[in-house]
Amino acid sequence: MVVCMRTSMNLPDALLEQAKARASETGRTVTSLVEEGLRNLLCESHSPMPRRTLTSDGLPQGRLLVDIADGDALSQVDIAVHGRP
């Protein structure tokens, strides 16, 4: 018997829309895409890319570098820093 755990995740809107489109194109569910992605990530034999630490303050002029409450903005920073979504 397969036991599954229901969970909630916060994903950037653009990422979820891409996942829904891919699921629709391939006749799959978003859940199956997420499951496959996690399995692939966890099974990778190479070590993950090192994470860079973002500064917690802003520019000297007082403008914030990124709004940490904005998931899409954080995702874009991650893409810019690591070159992958």
Secondary structure in CASP SS format (residue, H / E / C, confidence):
PFRMAT SS
TARGET T0000
AUTHOR 0000-0000-0000
METHOD secondary structure of the structure
MODEL  1
M C 1.00
V C 1.00
V C 1.00
C C 1.00
M C 1.00
R C 1.00
T C 1.00
S C 1.00
M C 1.00
N C 1.00
L C 1.00
P C 1.00
D H 1.00
A H 1.00
L H 1.00
L H 1.00
E H 1.00
Q H 1.00
A H 1.00
K H 1.00
A H 1.00
R H 1.00
A H 1.00
S H 1.00
E H 1.00
T H 1.00
G C 1.00
R C 1.00
T C 1.00
V H 1.00
T H 1.00
S H 1.00
L H 1.00
V H 1.00
E H 1.00
E H 1.00
G H 1.00
L H 1.00
R H 1.00
N H 1.00
L H 1.00
L H 1.00
C H 1.00
E C 1.00
S C 1.00
H C 1.00
S C 1.00
P C 1.00
M C 1.00
P C 1.00
R C 1.00
R C 1.00
T C 1.00
L C 1.00
T C 1.00
S C 1.00
D C 1.00
G C 1.00
L C 1.00
P C 1.00
Q C 1.00
G C 1.00
R C 1.00
L C 1.00
L C 1.00
V C 1.00
D C 1.00
I C 1.00
A C 1.00
D C 1.00
G H 1.00
D H 1.00
A H 1.00
L H 1.00
S H 1.00
Q H 1.00
V H 1.00
D H 1.00
I H 1.00
A H 1.00
V H 1.00
H H 1.00
G C 1.00
R C 1.00
P C 1.00
END
